[in-house]
């Protein structure tokens, strides 16, 4: 049986985010699973891909009738925070058969086999665009901080990121982008398609603004990591999300 489906929803009742956190605590989890994390983002108006969770390969055919290929499959486990490192992510899958093969291969992997498995997230792939990272943490002195950086080598190797104390204003968000050494990439340097600066600013405000996620849940969230967020010329979509609870 397919467990749950969600899409980009901007009208989720505000009671739902706290219920997601309470449910994780009731299960003695130190972090939200990816689907719960994306539901949290969606409740603040941040776009996330259409997705479904399944328990095993036997549920794939029904799930794929409700999704558009290509899709990505991700393992869902409280024991595996870094899914790619464990071989728990497969992208560009074009058919139910490919999805089933990917799930069966993951299930047979020794590292995944040894973990507790909640299921497998099947998700429509986001349109092509520039990868960015939006994150946050709870500093013991300054309280919630929000961070932005360009994805890929910019954040992994060059550590090209910018931080601000929450709550941020629209001007703060604009200045954060200007701080980045790779800021020209967003404007379409070297023939790249420009990424929507307005969409990034909007996402930063929804995460770190006055009524944003990090301020509203300052007592619940120790770390937030939206990595990557794919930004096209007119939209920003969060394709992975990790929230560590306090």
C-alpha positions in Angstrom: 0.0 0.0 0.0 1.3 3.5 -0.8 1.7 5.3 2.5 1.6 9.0 1.6 1.8 11.5 -1.2 2.5 15.2 -1.1 3.3 17.9 -3.5 4.0 21.6 -3.4 1.5 22.9 -0.9 1.3 26.4 0.5 -1.9 26.0 2.5 -1.0 23.3 5.0 -2.4 24.2 8.4 0.2 25.7 10.8 -0.4 23.0 13.3 1.2 20.3 11.1 4.8 21.4 11.5 4.7 21.0 15.3 3.0 17.6 14.9 5.8 16.4 12.6 8.3 17.3 15.2 6.3 15.8 18.0 5.9 12.6 16.1 9.6 12.3 15.6 10.2 12.9 19.3 7.6 10.3 20.2 9.6 7.8 18.1 12.8 8.9 19.9 14.3 10.2 16.7 17.1 12.8 16.7 16.1 14.0 13.2 13.1 14.3 10.9 13.1 11.8 8.1 13.3 13.3 4.6 9.6 13.2 3.8 8.7 14.8 7.2 11.4 17.4 6.5 10.0 18.3 3.1 6.5 18.4 4.6 7.9 21.0 7.0 9.3 23.0 4.2 6.1 22.8 2.2 4.1 24.1 5.2 6.2 27.3 4.9 5.6 27.7 1.2 8.9 26.2 0.0 8.5 24.1 -3.1 9.3 20.4 -2.9 9.0 17.7 -5.6 5.9 15.4 -5.8 6.8 12.2 -4.0 5.5 8.9 -2.5 6.9 6.5 0.0 6.7 2.7 -0.5 7.7 -0.1 1.9 9.2 -2.4 -0.8 9.4 -3.0 -4.5 6.0 -4.7 -4.6 4.3 -1.3 -4.1 6.2 0.5 -6.9 3.7 -0.2 -9.8 0.9 1.6 -8.0 3.1 4.5 -6.9 4.5 5.1 -10.4 1.0 5.6 -11.9 0.9 8.8 -9.8 4.3 10.2 -10.6 6.1 11.5 -13.7 9.4 9.9 -14.7 12.2 10.4 -14.4 12.3 9.9 -10.7 14.8 9.4 -7.9 14.7 6.7 -5.2 16.1 7.3 -1.7 16.4 5.1 1.3 14.5 6.2 4.4 16.2 5.1 7.6 16.8 6.7 11.0 20.2 5.1 11.0 21.3 6.6 7.6 21.6 10.4 7.5 24.0 10.5 4.5 22.1 8.4 2.0 24.4 8.8 -1.0 27.4 7.5 1.1 25.4 4.3 1.9 24.4 3.7 -1.8 20.8 4.8 -0.9 20.1 7.2 -3.8 19.4 6.3 -7.4 18.5 9.1 -9.9 17.2 9.3 -13.4 15.0 6.2 -13.2 12.5 6.1 -16.1 10.2 3.2 -15.4 8.7 1.1 -12.7 11.1 -1.7 -13.5 14.1 0.5 -13.0 12.7 1.8 -9.7 12.1 -1.8 -8.5 15.6 -2.8 -9.5 17.0 0.1 -7.6 15.0 -0.7 -4.4 16.0 -4.4 -4.6 19.7 -3.4 -5.0 19.5 -1.1 -2.0 17.7 -3.7 0.1 20.6 -6.1 -0.6 23.3 -3.7 0.3 25.1 -4.8 3.5 25.1 -1.3 5.0 21.4 -0.8 4.3 20.5 -4.3 5.3 22.0 -3.7 8.8 19.9 -0.5 9.3 16.3 0.1 10.3 14.3 0.8 7.1 11.2 3.0 7.1 10.7 2.7 3.4 11.8 4.2 0.1 11.0 7.7 -1.1 10.2 7.9 -4.8 10.4 11.5 -6.0 9.9 13.3 -9.3 13.2 14.9 -10.4 13.4 18.7 -10.3 14.0 20.7 -13.5 17.6 21.5 -14.2 19.1 24.6 -12.6 21.8 25.9 -10.3 22.3 24.0 -7.1 22.4 26.1 -3.9 22.4 25.2 -0.2 20.3 26.9 2.5 20.9 25.9 6.1 20.7 26.9 9.6 21.8 26.2 13.2 21.1 27.2 16.7 24.0 29.1 18.1 24.3 29.1 22.0 25.0 32.9 22.0 23.2 34.3 19.0 20.3 32.0 18.6 19.1 30.9 15.1 21.5 31.5 12.2 20.7 31.1 8.5 23.2 30.2 5.8 23.3 30.2 2.0 25.9 29.0 -0.4 26.3 27.7 -3.9 26.2 23.9 -4.2 28.7 21.4 -5.5 32.4 22.4 -5.3 31.5 25.9 -4.0 30.3 24.7 -0.7 32.1 21.3 -0.4 35.6 22.5 -1.3 35.6 26.3 -1.3 33.3 26.8 1.7 31.7 29.7 -0.1 28.9 30.5 2.3 27.3 33.5 4.0 25.6 33.6 7.5 23.3 36.0 9.2 21.6 36.1 12.6 17.8 35.5 12.4 15.4 37.0 11.7 16.7 38.3 8.4 15.1 41.0 6.3 14.9 41.1 2.5 17.9 43.4 2.4 19.9 40.9 4.6 19.0 38.1 2.1 20.1 40.2 -0.8 23.4 41.0 0.9 24.0 37.3 1.7 23.9 36.5 -2.0 26.2 39.4 -2.7 28.7 38.1 -0.1 29.3 34.9 -2.1 32.5 34.7 -4.1 30.6 32.7 -6.7 27.7 35.2 -6.9 28.3 35.7 -10.6 27.3 32.1 -11.3 23.8 32.9 -10.2 23.6 35.6 -12.8 24.6 33.2 -15.6 28.4 33.4 -15.8 30.1 31.5 -18.7 27.0 30.9 -20.6 25.0 29.3 -17.8 21.3 30.0 -17.5 20.7 32.6 -14.8 19.1 31.4 -11.5 16.2 33.3 -10.1 17.7 35.6 -7.4 14.1 36.5 -6.3 13.3 32.8 -5.7 16.4 32.4 -3.5 15.6 35.5 -1.5 12.1 34.3 -1.0 13.3 30.9 0.2 15.8 32.5 2.6 13.0 34.6 4.1 10.8 31.6 4.5 13.6 29.8 6.4 15.2 32.6 8.3 12.8 35.6 8.2 10.7 37.0 11.1 8.0 34.3 10.8 10.3 31.8 9.1 10.9 28.2 10.0 14.1 28.7 12.1 12.5 31.4 14.2 9.2 29.6 14.7 10.9 26.4 15.7 14.0 27.9 17.4 13.5 25.6 20.4 13.1 22.5 18.3 15.7 22.6 15.5 19.4 22.4 16.2 20.5 22.2 12.5 18.8 22.5 9.1 20.2 21.6 5.8 18.4 22.0 2.5 21.0 20.6 0.1 20.5 20.9 -2.7 17.9 23.4 -3.6 17.6 23.6 -7.4 17.1 27.1 -8.7 15.9 27.6 -12.3 15.2 31.0 -13.9 11.8 31.3 -12.2 11.7 28.9 -9.2 13.5 27.2 -6.4 12.8 23.5 -5.4 14.2 21.8 -2.3 15.2 18.3 -3.4 16.8 17.2 -0.1 16.2 18.3 3.4 17.7 17.3 6.8 16.5 18.6 10.2 18.4 17.7 13.4 16.3 18.2 16.5 17.4 19.7 19.8 
